[in-house]
Amino acid sequence: GFLVRIFSFRGFSMGLSEDRKRQFIEENRAEYGERYPLLRFADPDRLAAATAEREQLLAELNGLGAVCGYGGTKLDCRRLSPGCVECGAGAWSCLFISGKCNRDCFYCPTSQDEIGLPTTNTLSFRRPRDYVAYLERFGFKGMSISGGEPLLTPGRTLAFIAAARAHFGKGLHIWLYTNGTLLDREILRRLREAGLDEIRFDIGAADYALKKVALAAEIIPCVTVEIPAIPEEFELMKEKLTEMRAVGVSHLNLHQLRLTPHNFDKLIRRDYTYLHGEKVTVLESELTALRLIRHGLEQGIDLPVNYCSFVYKNRFQKAAARRRNAPFVKKGFEDLTESGYLRTLTLFGDTALIAAQSERFRQAGAAAELWSFGGTKERLSVNASLLPLVEWGNFRLLVGYGEAAQMAAVSYRHPFVEVKLTPTQKLVIEKRKVCRDMELSTEAAAAFLAVLGKESPLPEDDYWEEIRRYEGLAQGPQEYF
């Protein structure tokens, strides 16, 4: 038989090119249109000072024993909540049980004013059994119930939790997000009986009161507080760390504030500095989160604090979704990259030489699905495992990337497959090209092949920036610009 080698790509740490930064800035400008000039972005001096402060904080946290994981995007990672562990493993599904909330937090990224149907990744589920089938088909190990406020529809929330627990037993970690305002002992008891493992409170929606949190700690096995890191609440949160530990909180998760069209009007009333990027984020929020982790460690407060940065969500959660969807549309001649994209390597050359190369594969015993003629006898797409068999002096190399995207219905713009979950529920996975095919020069092709063969790292210059983006996950925290 033919030995199939597995190739992987190393994460990269090089900063964004100036062209890429300009692209992000223009995308940010387009998202907010005429309101964009109202945003106060950091000037060069502020950026330099903030970058230096973050480096100092990270160094201090390292000295205090904090562990920075997931490519340098999340810390402290020593004692993550069980739900966060499943998220980090790419095995988490979040079901938005309804879209309505009974609070109006200034930082909320969505409108949350309609109940709607339970939804995840554009898919809606009328029946719990259909969602359970979805969890099983995609191999999830963690499930969360979010909203809106899930306890505005308690019957629906309990039904979905109970159905998942009955089907998976202890093989699924189930948690729920709530502002806590509708909780009482009876609801907590029913949640626990239905199978809830963990409950997460946004105490910012309840003026940072911990009464309901303490009540939950008596009944639910794991209690987590999950809130944005709000700069003006830094001193209050320093006091709350000890109080949370005292009432039974197991974990504190801090998020980075992010600007959205929904919360725009509320956030610009506050004295925040904004950062460009794939989405606009708040500079002071990240620094506040790091300062709080440092305070807890310096004071010896036994409450694990986890900073969940925007770049963690953007890199790792999206990559996990691409990897889950890819097997449904991946062809044998394609490879799955570390960041979850489908790579296509295509040999381009004389038809006789292409035919001779395909015959070489056959004679070597390579499985037929590992190569394919791309609609023309001048092109041969090949799996990376076949590269050692290629007569490279005869061909040019094209590299292309695509992604597998989950949808509720067919768009008819891309190749797709239908995935049937139950007799009444199905979904669609489309395969989309994410960039043009890139022809590599002879020298560049040799460098790329060496990387795929783990013989050398990819050169760190702007020429390779697009390939780096689709091959590996960027390392390190968000670049300030």
C-alpha positions in Angstrom: 0.0 0.0 0.0 0.9 3.7 -0.3 2.2 5.4 2.8 0.2 8.6 3.4 2.2 11.3 5.3 0.4 13.9 7.4 1.5 17.5 6.9 0.9 20.3 9.3 1.7 24.0 9.4 3.3 25.8 12.2 1.5 28.8 13.7 3.1 32.1 12.9 3.8 35.2 14.9 4.8 37.8 12.4 2.8 41.0 12.6 0.3 42.2 10.0 1.6 43.8 6.8 0.7 47.5 6.2 -1.5 46.4 3.3 -3.4 44.1 5.6 -3.8 46.8 8.2 -5.1 49.2 5.6 -7.6 46.5 4.5 -8.9 46.1 8.1 -9.2 49.9 8.6 -11.2 50.2 5.4 -13.5 47.3 6.4 -14.0 49.0 9.9 -14.8 52.3 8.1 -17.3 50.6 5.8 -19.0 48.8 8.7 -19.8 52.1 10.5 -20.0 54.4 7.6 -20.8 58.0 8.4 -20.5 57.2 12.2 -16.9 56.0 11.8 -15.4 59.5 12.5 -17.2 59.5 15.9 -14.8 56.8 17.1 -11.6 57.7 18.9 -8.9 55.4 17.7 -5.6 55.2 19.4 -2.9 57.5 18.0 0.7 56.2 17.5 1.9 57.4 21.0 -1.1 55.7 22.7 -0.6 52.5 20.7 3.1 52.4 21.7 2.4 53.0 25.3 -0.4 50.5 25.4 1.7 47.8 23.7 4.5 48.4 26.2 2.1 48.2 29.1 0.6 44.9 27.8 4.1 43.5 27.4 4.9 44.4 30.9 1.7 42.9 32.3 2.2 39.7 30.4 5.8 39.4 31.7 4.5 40.0 35.3 1.7 37.4 34.8 4.3 34.9 33.6 6.3 35.6 36.7 3.3 35.0 38.8 2.7 31.6 37.2 -0.1 32.4 34.8 -0.2 30.2 31.8 -1.0 31.8 28.4 -2.4 29.3 26.0 -4.2 28.9 22.6 -1.5 30.6 20.7 -1.0 33.3 23.2 -4.6 34.5 23.0 -6.0 33.3 26.4 -4.9 33.4 30.0 -4.8 32.2 32.7 -5.3 28.7 31.3 -4.3 26.6 34.4 -7.9 26.1 35.7 -10.4 26.8 33.0 -14.0 26.0 33.5 -15.2 22.7 32.0 -17.2 24.6 29.4 -14.1 26.6 28.4 -12.1 23.4 28.0 -14.7 22.1 25.5 -14.7 25.4 23.7 -10.9 25.4 23.4 -11.0 21.9 22.0 -13.4 23.0 19.3 -16.2 20.8 20.6 -18.7 23.4 21.8 -22.1 24.3 20.4 -24.0 27.4 21.7 -27.7 27.3 21.2 -29.4 30.7 21.4 -32.6 29.6 22.9 -34.4 32.9 22.2 -33.4 36.3 21.1 -35.2 38.3 23.8 -33.7 39.7 27.1 -35.2 41.5 30.1 -32.1 43.7 30.6 -30.5 46.5 28.5 -26.8 46.2 29.1 -24.8 48.9 27.3 -22.2 46.4 26.1 -24.6 43.9 24.6 -23.6 43.2 21.0 -27.1 42.4 19.7 -30.6 43.8 19.9 -32.1 40.8 21.8 -35.7 42.0 21.4 -37.5 39.0 19.7 -38.0 35.5 21.1 -37.7 33.7 17.8 -36.7 30.0 17.5 -33.7 28.3 19.1 -30.8 28.9 16.8 -27.2 28.0 16.3 -25.0 28.8 13.2 -28.0 30.1 11.2 -29.9 26.9 11.9 -33.2 26.9 13.8 -34.6 24.0 15.8 -38.2 23.7 16.7 -37.8 20.4 18.5 -35.1 19.3 21.0 -34.6 16.0 19.3 -33.5 17.8 16.1 -30.9 19.7 18.0 -29.7 16.6 19.8 -29.2 15.0 16.4 -27.2 18.0 15.3 -24.9 17.7 18.4 -24.4 14.0 17.7 -23.7 14.4 14.0 -21.0 16.9 14.5 -19.4 15.3 17.6 -19.9 18.0 20.1 -18.9 17.4 23.7 -20.2 20.7 25.2 -23.5 22.5 24.8 -24.5 25.9 26.1 -27.9 27.6 26.3 -27.7 31.3 25.7 -30.0 34.1 24.5 -31.4 36.6 25.1 -32.2 35.5 28.6 -32.9 31.8 28.6 -35.1 32.0 31.7 -37.7 34.1 29.8 -38.6 30.8 28.2 -38.0 28.3 31.0 -40.0 25.5 29.6 -38.2 25.6 26.3 -34.8 25.9 28.0 -35.5 22.9 30.3 -36.8 20.8 27.4 -33.6 21.2 25.4 -31.3 20.5 28.4 -33.3 17.4 29.4 -33.3 16.0 25.9 -29.5 16.4 25.5 -28.9 14.9 28.9 -31.1 11.9 28.3 -29.4 11.2 25.0 -25.7 11.8 25.9 -25.7 11.0 29.6 -22.5 12.3 31.2 -20.8 12.5 27.7 -21.9 16.1 27.3 -21.1 19.1 29.4 -24.1 21.4 29.6 -24.1 25.0 30.8 -26.4 28.0 30.7 -25.8 31.8 30.5 -28.1 34.0 32.5 -28.3 37.5 34.0 -29.8 35.8 37.1 -32.7 38.2 37.6 -35.3 35.5 37.1 -33.7 32.8 39.1 -35.1 31.3 42.3 -34.5 28.1 44.2 -37.2 26.3 42.3 -35.9 27.1 38.8 -32.4 26.1 39.9 -33.7 22.8 41.2 -35.4 22.1 37.9 -32.3 23.0 35.9 -30.2 20.7 38.0 -32.8 17.9 37.6 -32.9 18.4 33.9 -29.1 17.9 33.8 -27.4 21.3 34.0 -23.7 21.0 34.9 -22.6 24.6 34.9 -24.3 28.0 35.2 -22.7 31.3 34.1 -23.8 34.7 35.4 -23.5 38.1 33.8 -23.5 40.0 37.0 -23.0 43.3 35.1 -26.6 43.0 34.2 -27.6 42.9 37.9 -25.5 45.7 39.2 -22.8 43.2 40.3 -25.0 41.7 43.0 -24.1 38.2 44.0 -27.2 37.0 45.9 -28.5 34.8 43.1 -24.9 33.6 42.4 -24.6 32.4 45.9 -28.0 30.7 45.7 -26.9 28.9 42.5 -23.7 27.7 44.2 -25.8 25.7 46.6 -27.5 23.7 43.8 -25.5 23.7 40.5 -22.1 21.9 40.5 -20.1 24.6 38.7 -20.8 28.3 39.0 -19.0 30.8 36.7 -19.2 34.5 36.4 -18.8 35.7 32.8 -18.7 39.4 32.1 -16.9 41.9 29.8 -13.9 43.6 31.3 -15.3 47.1 31.8 -12.5 49.7 32.5 -14.5 51.9 34.8 -15.5 48.9 37.0 -11.9 47.9 37.7 -11.8 48.9 41.4 -15.2 47.3 42.0 -14.1 44.1 40.4 -11.0 44.0 42.6 -13.3 43.9 45.6 -15.6 41.4 43.9 -12.9 38.8 43.3 -12.7 37.9 47.0 -16.5 38.1 47.4 -17.1 35.8 44.5 -14.8 33.2 45.8 -16.5 33.5 49.2 -20.0 32.8 47.8 -18.9 29.7 45.8 -17.9 31.0 42.4 -15.6 28.5 40.7 -14.4 30.6 37.7 -14.4 34.2 36.4 -14.4 34.7 32.7 -13.6 38.1 31.3 -14.4 39.2 27.8 -13.0 41.9 25.7 -15.5 44.7 24.9 -16.3 44.8 21.2 -18.1 47.6 19.3 -21.1 46.6 17.1 -23.7 48.6 15.2 -26.1 47.7 18.0 -24.1 49.0 21.0 -22.4 51.8 19.1 -24.5 54.7 20.5 -24.0 53.5 24.1 -20.3 52.8 23.9 -19.3 56.1 22.3 -20.7 57.9 25.3 -17.9 56.4 27.3 -14.3 57.4 27.3 -13.0 54.4 25.4 -10.1 54.1 22.9 -10.8 51.9 19.9 -8.6 49.5 18.0 -8.8 48.5 14.4 -8.9 44.8 13.4 -11.2 42.2 12.0 -13.7 43.9 14.3 -13.4 47.1 16.3 -12.5 46.4 19.9 -11.9 48.5 23.1 -8.2 49.0 24.1 -8.8 49.6 27.8 -10.9 46.5 28.1 -8.0 44.2 27.4 -5.6 46.0 29.7 -8.3 46.0 32.4 -8.6 42.2 32.2 -4.9 41.6 32.5 -4.7 44.0 35.5 -7.5 42.0 37.2 -5.7 38.7 36.7 -2.5 40.2 38.1 -4.4 41.5 41.1 -5.9 38.2 41.9 -2.6 36.4 41.6 -0.7 39.0 43.7 -3.3 38.8 46.4 -3.4 35.0 46.4 -7.2 35.0 45.7 -8.2 31.4 44.9 -10.5 32.3 42.0 -9.3 31.3 38.5 -9.6 34.2 36.1 -9.7 33.6 32.4 -9.4 36.4 29.8 -11.2 35.4 26.6 -9.8 37.8 24.1 -11.5 38.7 20.8 -8.7 37.2 18.8 -9.1 33.9 20.7 -12.8 33.8 19.6 -12.0 35.0 16.1 -9.2 32.5 15.5 -10.0 29.4 17.4 -13.8 29.3 17.4 -13.9 30.0 13.6 -11.2 27.5 12.9 -13.1 24.8 14.9 -16.2 25.4 12.9 -14.4 25.1 9.6 -12.8 21.8 10.8 -16.1 20.4 11.8 -17.7 21.2 8.5 -14.8 20.2 6.3 -15.2 16.4 6.3 -18.6 16.7 4.6 -17.2 18.3 1.5 -13.5 17.5 1.5 -12.2 15.7 -1.6 -9.4 13.1 -1.3 -7.0 15.4 -3.2 -7.5 18.3 -0.8 -5.8 18.8 2.6 -7.1 20.4 5.7 -4.9 23.1 7.1 -4.3 23.9 10.8 -6.7 26.8 10.5 -9.4 24.7 9.0 -9.2 25.7 5.4 -9.3 23.2 2.5 -6.0 23.5 0.5 -5.9 22.5 -3.1 -2.4 21.9 -4.7 -2.6 21.9 -8.5 0.2 20.9 -11.0 0.0 22.9 -14.2 1.9 21.9 -17.3 2.1 20.0 -20.6 -0.7 17.4 -21.0 1.7 14.6 -21.7 3.7 15.3 -18.7 0.6 15.6 -16.5 -0.6 12.2 -17.8 2.9 10.7 -17.1 2.7 12.1 -13.5 -0.7 10.5 -12.9 0.6 7.2 -14.1 3.5 7.6 -11.7 1.0 7.9 -8.9 -0.8 4.7 -10.0 2.4 2.7 -10.2 3.3 3.8 -6.7 0.0 2.4 -5.4 -1.5 5.8 -4.4 -5.2 5.7 -3.8 -7.1 7.1 -6.9 -9.0 9.6 -4.8 -5.8 11.4 -3.9 -5.5 13.1 -7.3 -7.9 14.6 -9.8 -7.8 16.2 -13.2 -9.3 19.7 -12.7 -11.6 19.7 -15.8 -8.6 19.9 -18.1 -5.7 17.6 -18.9 -3.2 20.4 -18.2 -4.1 20.5 -14.5 -3.7 17.8 -11.9 -4.8 18.4 -8.3 -2.9 16.4 -5.8 -3.0 15.6 -2.1 0.0 16.8 -0.2 0.9 13.2 0.7 1.8 12.7 -3.0 4.3 15.5 -3.3 7.4 13.3 -2.8 6.4 11.5 -6.0 6.2 14.6 -8.2 8.7 15.3 -10.9 9.0 19.0 -10.0 11.0 20.2 -13.0 8.0 19.6 -15.2 5.3 21.7 -13.6 4.2 25.0 -12.1 2.4 24.9 -8.8 -0.9 26.5 -8.0 -2.2 26.8 -4.4 -5.9 27.5 -3.6 -8.0 27.6 -0.5 -11.6 27.1 0.4 -13.8 26.8 3.4 -16.7 24.6 4.4 -19.6 26.8 5.7 -22.8 25.6 7.4 -26.1 27.0 6.2 -29.8 26.5 6.7 -30.6 26.4 3.0 -28.8 26.2 -0.3 -27.6 29.5 -1.9 -26.8 27.8 -5.2 -23.6 29.9 -5.5 -21.2 27.2 -4.4 -20.9 23.4 -4.4 -22.8 21.9 -1.5 -24.0 18.8 0.3 -27.1 18.3 2.3 -26.8 16.7 5.7 -29.9 15.0 7.0 -30.2 15.1 10.8 -33.7 13.8 11.3 -36.7 13.1 9.0 -37.8 16.8 9.7 -34.4 18.5 9.9 -31.5 19.0 7.6 -28.7 21.5 6.9 -26.4 22.4 4.0 -22.7 22.6 3.9 -21.2 24.7 1.1 -17.6 24.7 -0.1 -16.5 28.3 -0.9 -13.3 29.6 -2.4 -11.8 32.2 0.0 -9.1 33.5 -2.3 -7.8 33.3 -5.9 -5.5 30.5 -6.9 -1.9 31.6 -6.4 0.8 30.5 -8.7 4.1 30.1 -6.9 7.4 30.8 -8.6 9.9 28.0 -8.8 11.8 29.4 -5.8 8.6 30.0 -3.8 7.2 26.6 -4.6 10.4 25.0 -3.3 10.1 27.0 0.0 6.4 26.0 0.3 7.1 22.4 -0.2 9.8 22.5 2.4 7.3 23.9 4.9 4.8 21.2 4.1 7.4 18.6 4.6 8.4 20.2 8.0 11.9 20.8 6.7 11.8 24.6 7.3 9.5 27.4 8.4 7.7 29.6 5.9 9.7 32.8 5.1 8.4 35.7 7.2 7.8 38.4 4.6 4.8 40.0 3.1 4.8 37.7 0.0 3.6 34.8 2.2 1.0 36.7 4.3 -2.1 35.4 2.5 -0.8 31.8 2.6 0.1 32.1 6.3 -3.5 33.2 6.9 -5.0 30.1 5.4 -2.4 27.6 6.6 -1.9 28.3 10.2 -3.3 30.1 13.2 -1.6 33.4 14.1 0.2 33.4 17.4 0.1 36.0 20.1 -2.3 38.7 21.2 -4.1 41.2 19.0 -1.8 43.7 17.3 -2.5 47.2 18.3 -2.9 49.6 15.3 
